Amino acid sequence: MTDNPFPDVRWGRDPGPLARRAIGAVAGSKPGAWLIRQFTPLDRWLLDRSDGRLTIFGPMAVPLLLLTTTGRKSGQRRQIPLSYMRDGDRLLLVGSNFGQQHHPAWVLNLVSDPNAWVTMGGKEIPVLATEVIGEERDRAYQRFVDYINNYDTYRHRADRQIKVFALTRR
């Protein structure tokens, strides 16, 4: 595919490796992760109101999107802002949940129903999620670690295999 199926949007600039290292240290700490979780509802509100164009976290770290899944219990649409990485014509997501011991709800929702939507740059795009496993998963996760080191902290804090998903346009 010559045209990427996902818009190339990002609010703010990449802060560079030194700033990402500092951001990762704060985000990887338990107090930092707690603080980010407290701001997530505000970020969700801003992303929703701006159709995925603006985020309070975007200028500080990896690009963000709004992921909409179908709740496995409720059947209702559920939205969450998430960091992502591009991988050719796919997007990669990591279910780190700030290194908590349980998978985030969106991961369980994707396992139950891999049909989802991402909102990026004002566009809602239908996607199909596929769990990335084995060596491909390890390489994908390492890309997140290499970009911002808090993912390494999450990997060691969580007493579980953190799931990685690839999203392709439906």
N, C-alpha and C positions, 0 to 999 in steps of 0.2 A: 504494500500500500504506500503510495507516494505522499499522500496528504495525511497528516496525523489526525486521527479522529477526535482528538481532544484539543480545545483551544490552548494556545500558549500564553497563559495569563499569570501574572504574579503581581501582588501588591507590594511595592517596595523593592529594594535591591537585596541581593545576596550580601549579607554582612561581612563575608570573608571568613577565612579559617580561624583567625584569632578570636574574633567576636563570637563565632559559632562555638568555639571551645568554651568560652566563658558562659555563654547561654546554656550550653549542654551541661556544664557543671551545676548551674543553678537548677535547671529543669530536672536533672538527674538526682538531685538531693530530695529527701522526703519532704522537707518544708517547701521546696520549690515546686515539686510535683503537686503538693496539696494546694498551693496558691494558684497554679495553672488550672487545676480542676475547679477552683472557685470562680475563675474568670471564664471558664468554658461556656456557661449559659449566656453570658453577655456576648461572647464571640459568636455563639450560635445565632443569637438574635441579630447581630450585625450582618453576619453572612446571609441569613435568611432575608433580611430587609434589602440587602444590596444584590440579591441573586448571585451570591458567590463572588462578588467583585471586591469586597472589603473584609478585612479581618484584623482584629487587634493583635494577633500573633504573627501575621504574615511578614511584616518587615523585619522580624527578629530571627527567623529561622527558615525551615523548609516551607515550600508553598503549601497552602491549604485548599481543600475542597470541602464541599458539603456532600456527605454520603447519605442517601436515603435508602433505608432497608424496610422490609415488611416484618413487623414484630412477630416472632414465632409463636407467641402466646395470644397476643391481642389481634393480630391480623391488620393492625393499623400501621400507617407509614411513620417511620422514626428517622429523624435527621440527627447527624452528628458531624461537627467539623473535624477533619483528620488531615494529618500531614501525608504527603504522597511523594513518590519519586516516579519519574518517567522511565519507561523501559521500551524503547521503540514505539510501537503503536498501542502499548499497554500502560496502565498506571499500577504502581505497587503500593500496597497498604500494609502496615504492621500493626497487629493487635497487641501492643505492648501494655496498654492500660496503666502506664506510668510504673510498670514493674510490680503491680499488684498481683496477688496470688490467683486471681480468677480472670478468665477471659472477659473482655468487654462485651456488653450486650450485642453490639453490632456484629461481632464475630459469630456469635451463636445464631443471630438472625441470618447471616450469609450462609452458614452451614445448613440451616433449615431451608432457605430459599435463596439461591445465588443470583436471582434477578433483582437488580437494584438500579439506582440512579445516582449520578453525580451532578452537582451544580458547580459550574466553573465559568467565570466571565459572563454571567448572566444567562447561561444556557443550561437547561436540564437535559442530561444525556443518559439514555438507558444503557445499562452495562450488565455484563455477565461476570460474576466473580468465580475464580478458580483458585483453590488453595494451592500454594506453591510448596512443594515438599522436597526433601532430600538435599542434594548438593545445590540445586537451583535455589531452594529456600535459603540456605546458608549464604550463598553469594548475594542474594537480594537483601537479606538482613544486614550483611556486612556493608552494603552500599549506604544504608541508613546510618550505621555506626561511623563510617568514614566521613559522612557529611556532618553529623552532629553527634557528639560522643555520649549524650545521655542515653541513647539506645543501648550502648554497651552496659551502662549501669543497670538499666531495666532488665537486660538479659540475665545478669548475675543476681539481681534481687528477686526476680520471679522464680518460683519453684514449679515451673511448668515450661513446656515448649511454647514459645510465643509464635502464634500463627502469622503467616504472610499470605496475602492474596494478590492476585493479578486481576485487574479489571480490563475487559475488552468491550468495545462498543457492540451493542446488540443491533 
